[in-house]
Amino acid sequence: MAKNSKKKDIPKVNEELEGFKMNINSFGEISSSFSIDKINAFLNKNVDDKKLRDREDSKEEKKK
């Protein structure tokens, strides 16, 4: 017998992104509970961009 539960599982996320929700409406517009600037700051801090690894200016920013 299969259970038919409609309980939504909450995915595990980084503590800094707690409460982050993203929706796409019927017109294809994306809405988010966080501002784009906050998302970009998180990604810049936590994700290594392999295209920018060997650039001189990106190394200087990391030293600061």
C-alpha positions in Angstrom: 0.0 0.0 0.0 1.5 3.3 -1.1 1.2 6.3 1.1 -0.1 9.4 -0.7 1.5 12.1 1.5 1.5 15.6 0.1 3.9 16.8 2.8 6.5 19.2 1.3 10.0 18.3 2.3 12.2 21.2 3.2 15.7 20.9 1.6 18.8 21.3 3.6 20.5 24.6 2.9 23.4 26.7 4.1 22.5 28.6 7.2 23.0 31.9 5.4 20.3 31.0 2.9 17.7 29.9 5.5 14.3 31.1 4.4 15.3 31.4 0.7 12.3 30.8 -1.6 12.3 31.1 -5.4 9.1 30.9 -7.5 8.3 31.1 -11.3 4.9 32.4 -12.2 2.8 31.5 -15.2 4.4 34.3 -17.2 7.9 32.9 -16.6 8.8 35.7 -14.2 11.2 34.7 -11.4 10.5 36.0 -7.9 12.7 35.4 -4.9 12.6 36.0 -1.2 16.2 37.4 -1.2 17.6 40.3 -3.1 19.9 39.6 -6.1 22.7 41.4 -4.3 22.5 39.1 -1.3 22.5 36.0 -3.5 25.5 37.3 -5.5 27.4 38.1 -2.3 26.8 34.6 -1.1 27.9 33.0 -4.4 31.0 35.2 -4.6 32.0 34.1 -1.2 31.3 30.4 -1.4 31.6 29.4 -5.1 34.9 29.1 -6.9 34.6 30.5 -10.5 36.9 28.3 -12.6 37.0 30.9 -15.4 38.5 33.5 -13.0 41.0 31.3 -11.2 44.1 32.5 -13.0 43.3 36.2 -13.2 45.6 38.7 -11.4 42.8 41.0 -10.2 40.7 38.3 -8.6 43.8 37.1 -6.5 44.2 40.7 -5.2 40.6 40.8 -4.1 40.9 37.5 -2.1 43.9 38.9 -0.2 41.9 41.8 1.2 
